[in-house]
Amino acid sequence: MDPLWTGCFCLQCVREKEVGVVEDLGQFKRLIKEGPSCIVWPLQSVVGRLSLRVQQLDVLCETKTKDNVFIQVGVAVQYRVVTEAAYDAWYRLTSPTSQIQAYVFDVIRSTIPRMELDQAFESKDDIAHAVLEQLQNVMKDYGYAIVNTLVTDLAPDSKVKASMNEINAARRLKEAASHQAEADKVRQVKNAEAEAEARYLSGMGVARQRMAIVQGLQSSVAEFSQEVEGATPKDVMDILLLSQYFDTLSTVGANSLILEHDPATVAKLQRQVGVSFLRDGSGKDLLS
């Protein structure tokens, strides 16, 4: 008996990490896994293949922040087909990428407008988690598993970038100026302390020098009075003052200065020294 139609077995091969969809006269028949499989051709045919590998969809979305700054948000969505739900992945969605992109837009444009620009940069992980949670809840019904979502870029307008850089530069210059002023303050304080210490030590040196001069004069006057009979301390001081006076004239004369010379100056100087230098507050002679 001759059949009304003749058919044959056809060998179909599905690549690794793929699943094939077999239809029988336009009706879903079965899924075939990787490797060779036999189908009855022409009644059956492999109408499509789904990759089981992880795929990535890059989505770029423009939105506005709470402080009215428009930014471009880049989101990378990593997804794959669930083997057990390959039927839903093939028949329930015409374009899974469009579906994923629509939900990404929805989450981004409902999350970013509640944040200011700086907060958006700080909350990239929160935004990515919100996108991941929304996509996982929706796409699992269509046979897709969302592996991960990443916010890869937050790009405001170039003018906004320039203004942010200027603000940051101004803040850093302010901090640098503050540190420089603090350093100058410390330097001035240290210089003042060093100058005060130097003056104190200089005063101590002058005081010790004057003390040594006084002690030397006392010793000289006492020895001269003992050595020369009839000499009084007043006579010794007159001689010393006269000697100092001529030494001063000699030193001043070496600088080509013309000074009026009055011998009475020695007597005046002797009286002043006698009052203020050789006597204490009670009027007692220090050299006696």
C-alpha positions, 0 to 999 in steps of 0.5 A: 500500500502506498502511503499518502505521504512519506517522511524521514528521520532527520538528525539535528544537532544542538550546540553546547549550552543551547536548547532547541525548540521543536514544533510539530506542524506549528505546535510545540512538541518538545525541547532538545538538549545539546548534541544530536537529536532525531526529528520527523521531517517535514512534520517536525522542525527545530524552530529556534535555539536558546543560549543558556550562557550568561548574556549582558545587556547594556542600558543607557538611561537619562534622568534627572536628580532631585537638584535638577541635574540631568545625568546619563545612567549606564546599567549592565544587566547580566541574565540567562535562560533557565533551562527548565523554563525555556518554553516560557522564554521562547513563547512568552516574550518576543523581545526579552531585551526590550522587556529588560530595558523597559524595567530598567528605565522604570526603576532608574527614573523612579529612584534617581529623582529622589536623590541629589547628585552627590547622593546618587554617586554614593548610592550606586550599589543601592540603585543596582540592588533596586534594579536587580530586585525588580527584574528578578521578580518580573523576569522569572515568570518569563523563564529568565534568571537575572544574575546581576546588575551593575551601575557602570556609569553616572555621567552628568553634563560636561558643564556640571562636571566642570563646576564640580571640579571647580568646587573641589579645587576651591575646597582643596585650595581653602584647606591648603590656605588654612594649613599654610596659615597655621604653619605661618602661625606656628613659625611666627610663634616659634620665631617670637619664642626664639627671639624672646629667649635670645633677648633673655639670654642676652640680658643675662649676659649683659647683667653678668658682664656688668656684675663682672665689671663692678666686681673688677672695679671693686677689686682694683680700687681695693688693691690700689688703695692698699698699694698706694699710701694715702690714695682714697677710693674716690681718687682711684675712680677719678683715674679710672673715669678719666682713662675711660673718657680718653679711650672713648674719645680715641674710639670716636675719633677713629670714625672721623667724627668731630665732638666738642671736648669739655674737661668738665665732662669727666667731673660730671660723669664722676658725680653721676657714677658716684650717685647712681653706681657706687652707692646703694639705696641707703647712701652707703658707699659700695667701695668702702 
